[in-house]
Amino acid sequence: MIFEFERDFAGSLRCIPMIARQKLDIVGIKMTLRQWSRLSHEERGRLADMPCETKDEQDVYRVFVLDRIMARTDEPVRYLAARDFGDWQQPGRMPDSVRLQAEADGVVPPTAEEWAALAPLQRFALVKLTRSQHENENFVPALKEFGIL
């Protein structure tokens, strides 16, 4: 699944789509754009499409990512320092970063009910968009796409 707000840069899989970013975060691996670009289009598609919900699926996904990074790049694997997913996996508590980004953009943040109604990937995307300095411009389009604005 590619969101509409990321279609122009992730639809072709030249950039890492949110669905793959979420899965990489879940398995605790930080893939650089350079590493991503070294993968074949088919491998990028697999990283977006492979299941990553159960522990077994996560183990398979992690092994595939590690294998592809080692096979295709000359860069070391980088692991995420802390795997705290509470900020997007908790539908009952919207992170402050989302509220602060909405205020910075001059829009109303999601209500508690709207936040709770979002799919996990949508919550992940909003949180990620508050943290990536170069992608904050997609925060408002994401809110619109998700029916918040």
C-alpha positions in Angstrom: 0.0 0.0 0.0 1.4 3.4 -1.1 -0.4 6.4 0.3 -1.4 9.1 -2.1 0.7 11.8 -0.4 3.8 9.6 -1.1 2.9 8.4 -4.5 5.1 10.9 -6.4 8.3 9.8 -4.6 7.5 6.3 -3.3 5.1 5.0 -5.9 8.0 4.1 -8.2 9.7 2.6 -5.1 12.7 4.9 -5.6 12.1 6.1 -2.0 11.1 3.9 0.9 7.3 3.9 1.3 5.7 4.1 4.7 4.6 0.5 4.6 8.2 -0.7 4.3 9.4 1.9 6.8 6.9 0.6 9.3 8.1 -3.0 8.8 11.8 -2.0 9.0 11.0 -0.2 12.3 9.2 -3.3 13.6 12.2 -5.5 12.9 14.6 -2.9 14.3 16.6 -2.1 11.2 17.4 1.3 9.8 17.8 1.1 6.1 19.3 4.1 4.4 18.0 5.4 1.1 21.4 4.5 -0.4 20.9 0.9 0.7 17.3 0.9 -0.6 18.4 2.2 -3.9 20.9 -0.7 -4.3 18.1 -3.2 -4.1 16.3 -4.4 -7.3 12.8 -3.1 -8.0 11.5 -6.6 -7.2 13.3 -6.7 -3.8 11.9 -3.3 -2.9 8.5 -4.5 -3.8 8.9 -7.6 -1.7 9.9 -5.4 1.3 6.7 -3.4 0.8 4.5 -6.5 0.3 5.9 -9.1 2.7 3.9 -9.8 5.8 5.4 -8.6 9.1 2.8 -9.0 11.8 3.5 -12.2 13.6 6.9 -13.0 15.3 7.6 -15.7 12.6 6.8 -13.2 9.8 9.0 -10.6 11.5 11.9 -13.1 11.7 11.5 -13.9 8.0 11.3 -10.2 7.1 14.4 -9.4 9.2 16.5 -12.2 7.6 15.4 -11.1 4.1 16.4 -7.4 4.9 19.7 -8.4 6.4 20.5 -10.7 3.5 19.6 -8.1 0.9 21.7 -5.4 2.6 24.7 -7.6 2.8 24.3 -8.9 -0.7 23.7 -5.6 -2.4 25.6 -2.9 -0.5 29.0 -2.3 1.0 27.5 -0.6 4.0 27.0 -2.1 7.4 23.6 -3.0 8.7 22.4 -0.3 11.1 20.0 -1.2 13.9 17.5 1.1 15.5 18.7 2.1 19.0 15.3 1.8 20.7 12.2 0.0 19.5 9.5 1.9 21.4 6.4 1.6 19.3 4.0 3.0 21.9 3.7 6.3 20.1 1.8 4.9 17.1 0.6 1.5 18.3 -1.6 3.0 21.0 -4.9 4.2 19.5 -5.9 5.6 22.8 -3.1 8.1 23.1 -2.0 10.5 20.4 1.7 11.4 20.7 2.5 15.1 21.5 4.6 15.2 18.3 1.5 14.9 16.2 -0.3 17.7 18.0 2.8 19.9 17.9 3.3 19.4 14.2 -0.4 20.2 13.5 0.0 23.4 15.5 3.2 24.3 13.6 1.4 23.8 10.3 -1.6 25.8 11.5 -4.1 23.0 11.4 -6.3 21.3 13.9 -4.8 18.1 15.2 -6.8 14.9 15.2 -9.2 14.4 18.0 -8.8 11.5 20.3 -11.6 9.7 18.4 -10.0 10.4 15.0 -6.7 9.2 16.2 -8.2 6.0 17.6 -10.0 5.4 14.3 -6.9 5.5 12.2 -5.3 2.3 11.0 -1.9 1.5 12.6 -0.1 2.3 9.3 -1.8 5.7 9.2 -0.8 6.4 12.8 2.7 5.3 12.0 2.9 7.6 9.0 1.7 10.7 11.0 4.2 10.0 13.7 7.0 9.4 11.2 6.1 12.6 9.4 6.6 14.6 12.6 10.1 13.3 13.0 11.6 13.5 9.5 12.7 17.1 8.9 12.7 16.7 5.2 9.2 15.3 5.0 7.2 17.6 7.2 5.6 19.0 4.1 3.6 15.8 3.7 2.1 16.0 7.2 -0.9 18.1 6.1 -1.5 16.1 2.9 -1.5 12.9 5.0 -4.1 14.4 7.4 -6.3 15.3 4.4 -5.9 11.8 2.9 -6.7 10.2 6.2 -10.0 12.2 6.5 -8.8 14.4 9.4 -8.9 17.7 7.5 
